[in-house]
Amino acid sequence: MSRPYRRAVLLVVEDDPAHVRLIERCLCPAGDEDVHLELRHVADGQQALDYLFRRGAFVDSDASPRPQLVLLDLRLPRCDGFEVLESVKGDARTQAIPVVVLTTSDAPRDISEAYARQANGYLVKPGDIEEMSDMLARARAFWLQHNRTVIDDEQIAS
């Protein structure tokens, strides 16, 4: 018996275009029949907040479908990842959206701070492309195929 087809929106908050391309390549394999992954990308923390709270260019829900997962870099221009976490997890309208930090930092202080601000997970980008691909495939399987959330797209108002 086959599993039902699911559409999932992934918001990638990353300022390095090379990392975005790598993430997309690792997370959007050809022939995936379980989940149709729609990857959305913003390049800084302020854009992430505008997207998630439907402000500015993202007022229209067609331009900002509710993500089932946010992959969040910590070192971002305009508003860093910690500030994004605090805003998203501190607001009842968005706190149910899983936010997983995906960063190069393995500093214990950063890890502690991310979890203190309610990150749902913390992944350190490995230097090896095959390790990165394996890590992201496992994250995709857990967060987008197995994990279930109830996110009401209509509850986010500007």
C-alpha positions in Angstrom: 0.0 0.0 0.0 1.5 3.3 -1.0 1.5 6.3 1.3 -0.6 9.4 0.4 1.1 12.1 -1.6 1.9 15.2 0.5 2.9 18.7 -0.4 5.4 20.3 1.9 6.7 23.8 1.9 10.3 24.3 3.2 11.5 27.8 4.0 15.3 28.1 3.8 16.7 31.1 5.6 20.3 31.3 4.3 22.4 34.2 3.0 25.0 32.1 1.1 23.7 31.2 -2.4 26.1 28.3 -2.7 24.6 26.8 0.5 21.1 27.3 -0.8 21.9 25.5 -4.0 23.5 22.6 -2.0 20.5 22.4 0.3 18.1 22.3 -2.7 20.1 19.7 -4.5 20.2 17.5 -1.3 16.5 18.0 -0.4 14.8 17.9 -3.7 15.8 14.5 -5.3 14.1 13.5 -8.5 11.4 10.8 -8.3 10.3 11.4 -4.7 6.8 10.1 -4.6 6.0 10.7 -0.9 6.4 14.4 -0.6 6.4 17.2 -3.2 8.8 19.6 -1.7 8.3 23.3 -2.5 11.4 25.1 -1.4 11.1 28.8 -0.6 14.2 30.9 0.1 14.9 34.2 1.9 18.4 35.6 2.4 18.1 37.4 5.7 16.4 37.3 9.0 14.1 40.3 8.4 12.8 38.6 5.2 12.2 35.5 7.2 10.1 37.3 9.7 8.2 39.2 6.9 7.6 35.8 5.2 6.4 34.1 8.3 4.2 37.0 9.5 3.0 37.9 6.1 4.4 41.4 5.9 5.7 43.5 3.0 6.3 41.4 -0.2 4.8 38.4 1.5 1.3 39.6 2.5 -0.3 37.4 -0.1 -0.6 33.8 1.1 0.2 32.6 -2.4 3.6 34.3 -2.1 4.2 32.9 1.4 2.6 29.5 1.8 2.9 28.3 5.4 6.0 26.2 5.7 6.0 22.7 7.3 9.7 23.3 8.2 12.1 26.2 8.5 15.8 25.7 8.0 17.5 28.6 9.7 21.1 29.8 9.5 22.3 31.7 12.6 24.6 34.3 11.0 22.3 36.4 8.9 22.2 40.0 7.8 19.6 42.5 9.2 18.3 40.2 11.9 20.2 37.1 13.1 18.9 33.6 13.5 18.5 34.0 17.3 16.2 37.0 16.8 14.2 35.1 14.2 13.8 32.1 16.6 12.7 34.4 19.5 10.1 36.1 17.3 8.7 32.9 15.7 8.6 30.8 18.9 7.3 33.7 21.0 4.2 34.3 18.9 1.2 31.9 19.2 0.5 32.3 15.5 3.8 30.8 14.5 5.2 28.8 17.4 4.0 25.5 16.0 6.1 25.8 12.9 9.2 23.5 13.3 12.4 25.6 13.1 15.7 23.7 12.7 18.9 25.6 12.9 21.3 24.6 10.0 24.6 26.3 10.6 28.4 25.9 10.5 28.7 26.7 14.2 29.2 23.9 16.6 29.9 26.2 19.5 28.2 25.0 22.7 27.1 28.6 23.4 25.3 28.8 20.0 23.7 25.4 20.5 22.5 26.3 24.0 21.2 29.7 22.9 19.3 28.2 20.0 17.6 25.6 22.2 16.9 28.3 24.9 15.0 30.2 22.2 13.0 27.0 21.3 14.8 25.7 18.2 13.3 22.3 17.3 16.6 21.0 16.2 20.2 22.0 15.6 22.2 20.7 12.7 25.9 21.5 12.0 26.8 21.7 8.3 29.5 19.1 7.6 32.3 20.0 5.3 31.8 16.9 3.2 29.1 17.0 0.5 28.1 13.4 1.0 27.8 13.8 4.7 25.7 16.9 4.1 23.5 15.1 1.6 23.0 12.2 4.1 22.2 14.5 7.0 19.7 16.5 5.0 18.0 13.4 3.6 17.5 12.1 7.1 16.2 15.5 8.3 13.8 15.6 5.3 12.5 12.1 6.1 11.9 12.9 9.7 10.5 16.5 9.5 8.6 16.3 6.2 7.6 12.6 5.9 7.2 11.2 9.4 6.6 14.3 11.6 3.1 15.7 11.8 2.1 19.2 12.7 -1.1 21.2 12.6 -0.4 24.6 11.1 -3.4 26.6 10.2 -2.5 28.8 7.3 -5.3 31.2 8.0 -4.2 32.0 11.6 -1.4 34.2 10.4 -2.6 37.7 9.9 -0.5 40.7 9.2 
